[in-house]
């Protein structure tokens, strides 16, 4: 069984109180929908995967990076109990490399590739005078990627590896995700004066 977007959104609201984390999941959903469109895949399915990928992060943090306890394994069990299809669960488990679940589908590779980058792009937009993605350039993002002090929580290796696993140049991947997020930037708290 696959969840509808409204079912997935209900799950996000049930398990996640943090507005920032919810907005991150909305961003990943938008990027996944765009990736599905580009690949001729099921946009609703890929969007739900993006929306749900971190729904358990707040309730079951996993600082130890356990492959079987905490996020995302705890969430995978919740999804299994609710009858969510295995490809959805595997893609979500695979977005965390430490689970050991291979990213062996285009959907799983796309989720891994957009997750960290979405967070980074939002951080880049928030420090711009416009607080917007509308004027965010790929060159600015690449410069910020080199600044280890900026958005310290974003794993730069995962950003690069994500593009590699998709088989696209990093610049093209950054551009694609910026363009995917622009239409939903208001939902992400962007494009508004601070």
C-alpha positions in Angstrom: 0.0 0.0 0.0 1.1 3.5 -0.7 0.0 6.5 1.4 -1.8 9.5 -0.1 -0.2 12.8 0.4 -2.9 13.7 3.0 -2.2 10.5 4.9 1.6 11.2 4.8 1.0 14.8 5.9 -1.1 13.5 8.8 1.8 11.2 9.8 4.3 14.1 9.6 2.0 16.2 11.9 1.5 13.3 14.3 5.2 12.7 14.8 6.9 16.0 14.1 6.3 19.2 16.1 9.2 21.3 14.8 8.2 23.8 12.1 11.7 23.8 10.7 11.8 20.0 10.3 8.3 20.0 8.7 9.5 22.7 6.2 12.6 20.6 5.4 10.3 17.6 4.6 8.2 19.9 2.4 11.3 21.0 0.5 12.4 17.4 0.0 8.9 16.6 -1.2 9.1 19.3 -3.8 12.5 18.2 -5.0 11.3 14.6 -5.2 8.3 15.6 -7.2 10.5 17.4 -9.7 12.9 14.5 -9.9 9.9 12.1 -10.6 8.7 14.5 -13.4 12.1 14.6 -14.9 12.4 10.8 -14.8 8.9 10.0 -16.0 8.1 8.4 -12.6 5.1 8.5 -10.3 5.2 12.1 -8.9 2.8 11.4 -6.1 4.7 8.3 -4.9 8.1 10.1 -5.0 6.6 13.1 -3.3 5.3 11.0 -0.4 8.7 9.5 0.0 10.2 13.0 0.3 7.6 14.1 2.7 8.0 11.1 5.0 11.7 10.6 4.9 12.4 12.4 8.3 9.0 12.0 10.0 10.5 10.0 12.8 13.7 12.1 13.2 12.4 14.2 16.1 10.8 11.4 18.1 13.6 8.9 17.7 16.9 10.8 17.2 19.9 8.7 16.2 23.1 10.5 17.1 24.9 7.2 17.4 23.9 6.4 13.8 22.6 3.0 14.7 21.6 1.0 11.6 18.6 -0.6 13.5 17.5 1.8 16.3 16.2 5.3 16.1 15.8 7.3 12.9 15.1 6.1 10.2 14.7 2.5 11.3 12.1 3.3 13.9 10.1 5.2 11.3 10.5 2.2 8.9 8.8 0.0 11.5 5.9 2.5 11.9 5.4 2.6 8.1 5.5 -1.2 7.9 2.9 -1.5 10.7 0.7 0.9 8.7 1.1 -1.3 5.5 3.3 1.1 3.5 4.9 -0.6 0.5 8.4 -1.9 0.8 10.0 0.3 -2.0 8.9 3.4 0.0 10.3 2.0 3.2 13.6 1.0 1.5 14.1 4.4 -0.1 13.6 6.1 3.2 15.9 3.7 5.0 18.5 4.1 2.3 18.7 7.9 2.6 20.8 7.3 5.8 23.9 5.6 4.6 24.6 4.1 8.0 21.5 1.8 7.7 23.4 -0.3 5.1 20.2 -0.3 2.9 21.4 0.1 -0.7 20.0 2.8 -2.8 19.2 0.5 -5.7 16.2 2.3 -7.3 16.0 5.7 -9.0 13.6 6.9 -6.2 16.1 5.9 -3.5 19.0 7.6 -5.2 17.0 10.8 -5.8 16.0 11.0 -2.1 19.6 10.7 -1.0 20.7 13.2 -3.5 18.1 15.9 -2.6 17.9 15.5 1.2 21.1 17.3 2.4 21.1 19.7 -0.6 17.6 20.9 0.2 18.7 21.8 3.7 21.8 23.6 2.4 19.9 25.6 -0.2 17.4 26.8 2.3 20.3 27.9 4.6 21.9 29.7 1.6 18.6 31.5 0.9 18.1 32.6 4.5 21.4 34.5 4.6 20.6 36.4 1.4 19.2 40.0 1.7 16.2 38.7 -0.3 15.8 35.6 1.9 14.8 34.0 -1.4 15.8 31.3 -3.8 14.8 33.5 -6.7 18.2 35.2 -6.9 20.3 32.3 -5.6 23.0 31.3 -8.0 24.8 28.0 -8.3 28.2 29.7 -8.0 27.1 31.2 -4.6 26.0 27.7 -3.4 29.3 26.2 -4.5 31.2 28.9 -2.6 29.2 28.3 0.5 29.8 24.5 0.2 33.5 25.3 0.7 32.9 27.3 3.8 32.9 24.6 6.5 31.6 27.1 9.2 28.4 27.7 7.2 25.5 25.3 7.8 27.8 23.1 9.7 25.2 20.3 10.1 25.1 19.6 6.3 27.3 16.8 5.2 29.1 18.1 2.1 30.3 14.6 1.2 26.7 13.5 1.0 25.8 16.4 -1.2 28.6 15.5 -3.6 27.9 11.7 -3.4 24.2 12.3 -4.1 25.0 14.0 -7.4 27.5 11.3 -8.3 24.9 8.5 -7.6 22.5 10.3 -9.9 25.3 10.5 -12.5 25.0 14.3 -12.9 27.5 17.1 -12.4 27.1 18.8 -9.1 26.4 22.2 -10.7 23.5 20.7 -12.7 22.1 19.0 -9.6 22.3 22.2 -7.6 20.6 24.2 -10.3 17.8 21.5 -10.7 17.0 21.5 -6.9 17.0 25.3 -6.7 14.5 25.4 -9.6 12.4 22.7 -7.9 12.2 24.6 -4.7 11.5 28.1 -6.1 7.7 27.5 -6.6 7.3 26.4 -3.0 9.6 28.9 -1.3 6.8 30.6 0.6 5.8 27.3 2.1 9.5 27.0 3.3 9.4 30.3 5.0 11.5 32.0 2.3 11.1 35.0 0.1 9.8 37.1 3.0 11.7 39.9 4.8 13.3 38.6 8.0 
